[in-house]
Amino acid sequence: MRRAGILVVFAIACSVAIGATATTPGDDAIASRAARLHRGAVVLDTHLDVPYKLEEQWADIATPGATPHFDIPRARRGGLTAGFFAVYVPAGFAEAGGAARKALDLIDMVQRIVATHPDDLMTAGSVAEIRQARKQGKIAILMGIEGGHAIEDSLGALRSFHRLGVRYMTLTHTNTNNWADSSGPFYLPDFNPAEHKRHGGLNDLGRQVVLEMNRIGMMIDISHVSDDTIDDVLETSRAPVFASHSSCRAIADIPRNLTDAQIRRIAERGGVVMINIGSYFLDQEVVDVQRQAVAALRPEYDRLKQLHADDPLKRSEEIHKLLNTVPRRRTSWTRAVDHIEHVLKVAGPEAVGIGSDFDGIEDPPEGLDDVSFLPRLTEELLRRGHSETVVRGVLGENFLRCFDRVDGVARGMAGTAPGTAGTVPGQSATAPAQSGTRR
């Protein structure tokens, strides 16, 4: 009895000690400091696939649970200052036609969403307007086109999208288009990187697209493009470029993530890498397990490809459903901070930010389930010893600095004549597309 009593006392003492450790004054101080810092910072996410999810099932964005990862109440809890809504044009439209109209319809949707909620949301298209929205207590909503095939090979269309408020364009999606090579649909069971190397990076039209984006002040997003395309973009662009939702290949080896050399080169030119928080982007174990699971789907995948060979949009839809039957493994939310820290180590404090890919991923890490959890990143970075200046940079200031530099290049090119590629009837063409899912 005496021995048992001693054990009970010892257990109680241990539990008290553990509880004290979890709430030490130092920990409380960090949590309080993090909350203050997050409230006072510009918190910006460069890739939110809210329009994509609202297309699947419409809901009022002010309603809790409007999409899996986003609504106004959760954005408020997450301290979000500004978010880029992705104007995602599926690769199938490059083959089926109608890519530009699809983009226009989504732009209209975003504009209607903002107009419906004037007390909470505000359209923005510049660093100054993002800061103004914050002063007014509103969330700034910007737009980025995901998939360069949306311009249908026309610089005139590119300029029109910019006039409508689009402030960046992801040069490709999973499909290689008529002017830029893609990293391809790496998640498909028959993925062959060689099939997507049509131009060796950018062709002449692709270089004209890049320079026209420089001229008008549209940011160049190299997420989804091939390694050769990244090289060509960095050699061609007069302005900094960025990755709107990519992570680090050194930690999770997938084509959509960036090598250390690429991260350094982007940063050296004033650009920034915005970390994608999908578990598949963050954790090599998740990648390995899901690759095995997808490989087992090959027979049904081949059947669907053959069955819908003449209908690219239906083919994409059915393959998307098939891939979604694979159980999603989720890593720990701290892996996102590991990727942030990796960029900080490789390229310095101004090189990294947040491009969550919320609503475009089905596997957010456990503990970073939606936009309301963003304050956890602030607290964890402080706990790992990073300065408040570094953390503010990660949360948004690094991207704003890059955005401002892009605008500066555009001002310097104000006297340059507009490009004309693709504005003459008959110059536009369509390219083969790959079916698949979002990533």
Residue pairs with C-beta under 8 A, 6 or more apart in sequence:
30 379
30 382
30 383
31 379
33 382
33 388
34 375
34 378
34 379
34 382
35 375
35 379
37 378
37 382
37 388
37 391
37 392
38 79
38 374
38 375
38 378
38 379
38 395
39 79
41 79
41 81
41 378
41 391
41 392
41 395
41 396
41 397
42 81
42 82
42 130
42 131
42 134
42 392
42 395
42 396
42 397
42 400
43 78
43 79
43 80
43 81
43 82
43 354
43 374
43 395
43 396
44 80
44 81
44 82
44 83
44 130
44 353
44 354
44 395
44 396
44 399
44 400
45 80
45 82
45 83
45 84
45 354
45 355
45 356
45 358
45 371
45 374
46 83
46 84
46 144
46 168
46 242
46 244
46 245
46 274
46 353
46 354
46 355
46 399
47 84
47 86
47 144
47 146
47 223
47 244
47 245
47 274
47 276
47 355
47 356
47 357
47 358
47 360
48 69
48 70
48 83
48 84
48 85
48 86
48 356
48 357
48 358
48 359
48 360
48 371
49 85
49 86
49 88
49 357
49 358
49 359
49 360
49 438
50 61
50 67
50 70
50 83
50 85
50 86
50 358
50 359
51 85
51 86
51 87
51 88
51 106
51 109
51 110
52 86
52 88
52 359
52 360
52 438
53 67
53 68
53 69
53 70
53 359
54 61
54 66
54 67
54 109
54 113
55 106
55 109
59 65
59 66
59 67
60 66
60 116
61 67
61 70
61 71
61 72
61 113
61 116
61 117
62 71
62 72
62 73
62 117
62 120
63 71
64 71
64 73
64 74
65 71
67 359
68 358
68 359
68 370
69 356
69 358
69 359
69 364
69 369
69 370
69 371
70 83
70 358
70 359
70 370
70 371
72 117
72 120
72 121
72 139
74 370
74 371
74 372
75 83
75 139
75 371
75 372
76 120
76 139
77 372
78 370
78 371
78 372
78 373
78 374
78 375
79 374
79 375
80 139
80 371
80 374
81 130
81 133
81 134
81 139
81 140
81 396
82 124
82 130
82 133
82 134
82 139
82 140
82 141
82 142
82 396
83 139
83 140
83 141
83 142
83 371
84 142
84 143
84 144
84 167
84 168
84 244
85 110
85 113
85 141
85 142
85 143
85 144
86 143
86 144
86 145
86 146
86 360
87 103
87 106
87 107
87 110
87 143
87 144
87 145
87 146
87 150
87 166
88 106
88 146
88 147
88 173
88 360
88 438
89 99
89 102
89 103
89 106
89 145
89 146
89 147
89 149
89 150
89 173
90 102
90 147
90 173
90 313
90 316
91 147
91 149
91 173
91 174
91 175
91 185
91 316
91 433
91 434
91 435
91 436
92 312
92 313
92 315
92 316
92 433
92 435
93 99
93 102
93 147
93 149
93 150
93 313
93 433
94 147
94 149
94 175
94 177
94 430
94 431
94 432
94 433
95 312
95 430
95 431
95 432
95 433
96 311
96 312
96 313
96 433
97 430
99 147
99 149
99 150
99 151
99 152
100 150
100 151
100 152
100 154
100 157
102 150
103 145
103 150
103 161
104 164
107 143
107 161
107 164
107 165
107 166
110 141
110 143
111 123
111 165
113 121
113 141
114 121
114 122
114 123
114 141
119 138
120 138
120 139
121 138
121 139
121 140
121 141
122 129
122 132
122 133
122 136
122 138
122 139
122 140
122 141
123 129
123 140
123 141
123 142
123 165
124 130
124 132
124 133
124 140
124 141
124 142
125 142
125 165
125 167
126 403
126 407
127 400
127 403
127 404
127 407
129 140
130 140
130 142
130 400
133 139
133 140
134 140
142 165
142 167
143 164
143 165
143 166
143 167
144 166
144 167
144 168
144 169
144 170
144 219
144 221
144 244
145 151
145 161
145 166
145 168
145 169
145 170
146 170
146 173
146 221
146 224
147 170
147 172
147 173
147 175
147 177
147 224
148 169
148 170
148 171
148 172
148 173
148 177
148 179
148 180
148 209
149 172
149 173
149 175
149 177
149 178
149 430
149 431
149 433
150 157
150 161
150 169
151 157
151 158
151 161
151 169
151 209
151 422
152 422
152 428
152 430
153 177
153 178
153 179
153 205
153 421
153 422
153 427
153 428
153 429
154 421
154 422
154 423
154 427
154 428
155 208
155 209
155 212
155 418
155 419
155 420
155 421
155 422
155 423
156 422
156 423
157 422
158 169
158 209
158 212
158 213
158 216
158 218
159 212
159 216
159 418
161 169
162 216
162 217
162 218
166 218
167 217
167 218
167 219
167 403
168 218
168 219
168 220
168 221
168 242
168 244
169 213
169 218
169 219
169 220
169 221
170 221
170 222
170 223
170 224
170 225
170 244
171 180
171 206
171 209
171 210
171 220
171 221
171 222
171 224
171 225
171 229
171 233
172 180
172 181
172 182
172 183
172 224
172 225
172 226
172 229
173 182
173 224
174 182
174 183
174 184
174 185
174 224
174 434
174 436
174 439
175 182
175 185
175 196
175 431
175 432
175 433
175 434
176 182
176 184
176 196
176 197
176 198
176 199
176 226
176 431
177 431
178 203
178 205
178 429
178 430
178 431
179 199
179 202
179 203
179 205
179 206
179 209
180 199
180 201
180 202
180 203
180 206
180 209
180 225
180 229
181 196
181 197
181 198
181 199
181 200
181 201
181 202
181 225
181 226
181 228
181 229
182 196
182 224
182 225
182 226
182 229
183 193
183 196
183 224
183 225
183 226
183 227
183 255
183 256
184 191
184 192
184 193
184 195
184 196
184 226
184 255
184 434
185 191
185 434
185 435
185 436
186 193
186 254
186 255
186 256
187 280
187 290
187 294
187 323
187 436
187 437
187 439
188 294
188 301
188 319
188 323
188 434
188 435
188 436
189 294
189 295
189 297
189 298
189 301
190 298
190 301
190 302
193 255
196 226
196 434
197 226
197 228
199 206
199 229
200 228
201 226
201 228
201 229
201 230
201 231
201 232
201 233
202 209
202 210
202 229
202 232
202 233
202 236
205 421
205 422
206 229
206 232
207 232
207 236
208 419
208 421
209 421
210 220
210 233
210 236
210 237
211 236
211 237
211 238
211 419
212 418
212 419
212 421
213 219
213 220
213 237
213 239
214 220
214 237
214 238
214 239
214 406
214 409
214 410
214 413
215 410
215 413
215 416
215 418
215 419
216 410
217 406
217 407
217 409
217 410
217 411
218 406
219 239
219 241
219 242
219 402
219 403
219 406
220 233
220 237
220 239
220 241
220 242
221 241
221 242
221 243
221 244
222 229
222 230
222 233
222 241
222 242
222 243
222 246
222 266
223 243
223 244
223 245
223 246
223 256
223 276
223 355
224 256
225 233
226 255
227 259
227 262
230 258
230 262
233 241
234 241
234 265
234 266
234 269
237 269
238 409
238 413
239 270
239 405
239 406
239 409
239 410
240 266
240 269
240 270
240 271
240 272
240 402
240 405
240 406
241 266
241 269
241 271
242 266
242 271
242 272
242 273
242 274
242 399
242 402
243 258
243 266
243 271
243 272
243 273
243 274
243 355
244 274
244 355
245 274
245 275
245 276
245 355
245 356
245 357
245 360
246 256
246 257
246 258
246 273
246 274
246 275
246 276
246 281
246 355
247 257
247 258
247 275
247 276
247 281
247 282
247 339
248 257
248 258
248 260
248 263
248 275
248 339
248 342
248 343
248 346
249 257
249 258
249 259
249 260
250 259
250 260
250 342
251 257
251 282
251 283
251 284
251 335
251 338
251 339
251 342
252 280
252 281
252 282
252 283
252 284
252 286
252 287
253 284
253 287
254 280
254 281
254 287
256 276
256 281
256 439
257 281
258 266
258 273
260 346
263 273
263 343
263 346
263 347
263 351
264 346
264 347
266 272
266 273
266 347
266 351
267 273
267 347
267 348
267 350
267 351
268 347
270 401
270 402
270 405
271 351
271 402
272 350
272 351
272 352
272 353
272 398
272 399
272 401
272 402
273 343
273 347
273 351
273 352
273 353
274 352
274 353
274 354
274 355
274 399
275 336
275 339
275 340
275 343
275 352
275 353
275 354
275 355
275 356
276 282
276 355
276 356
276 357
276 361
277 333
277 336
277 354
277 356
277 357
277 358
277 361
277 364
277 365
277 368
278 357
278 360
278 361
278 363
278 364
278 439
279 286
279 328
279 329
279 330
279 331
279 335
279 361
279 363
279 364
279 365
280 286
280 287
280 290
280 361
280 363
280 439
281 339
281 357
281 361
282 331
282 335
282 336
282 338
282 339
282 365
283 329
283 331
283 335
285 329
285 331
286 329
286 330
286 331
286 363
289 329
290 326
290 328
290 329
293 326
293 327
294 323
294 326
297 322
297 323
297 325
297 326
300 322
301 319
301 322
304 315
304 318
304 319
304 322
305 315
305 319
305 435
307 318
308 314
308 315
308 318
309 315
312 433
312 435
315 435
316 433
316 435
316 436
319 435
319 436
319 437
320 435
320 436
320 437
320 438
323 436
323 437
324 362
324 437
328 362
328 363
329 363
330 363
330 364
330 365
330 366
331 365
331 366
332 365
332 366
332 367
333 365
333 366
333 367
333 368
333 373
333 376
334 365
334 367
334 380
335 365
336 365
336 368
336 377
337 377
337 380
337 381
337 384
340 352
340 377
340 381
340 394
341 384
343 351
343 352
344 351
344 352
344 386
344 390
344 394
349 389
349 390
349 393
349 398
350 393
350 398
350 401
351 398
352 393
352 394
352 398
353 393
353 394
353 395
353 396
353 398
353 399
354 374
354 377
354 394
354 395
354 396
356 364
356 371
357 439
358 364
358 370
358 371
360 438
360 439
361 438
361 439
364 370
367 373
367 376
368 376
368 377
377 394
377 395
378 391
378 395
381 390
381 391
381 394
382 388
382 391
421 427
422 428
